[in-house]
Amino acid sequence: MVEVISIEQVSEVDEHLASNIENWETDKATVWGTIHIYLADGEA
C-alpha cells in the first residue's frame, strides 16, 4: 500500500486513475481495487 499526496503523483503511474480521482466527491466514500490475472505458473 502506498499513500499518495497529489493527483500528479498518481498520474505518473496511471493517468486514467488520476482522471477518476479528480472527479471524486469529498463527502462520498470511495473504494477501488485491482483485478490481478495469474498464469498457471503463478506469474502475473
Buried (B, 14 or more C-beta within 10 A) or exposed (E): EEEEEEBEEBBEEEEEBBEBBEEEEEEEEEEEEEEEEEEEEEEE
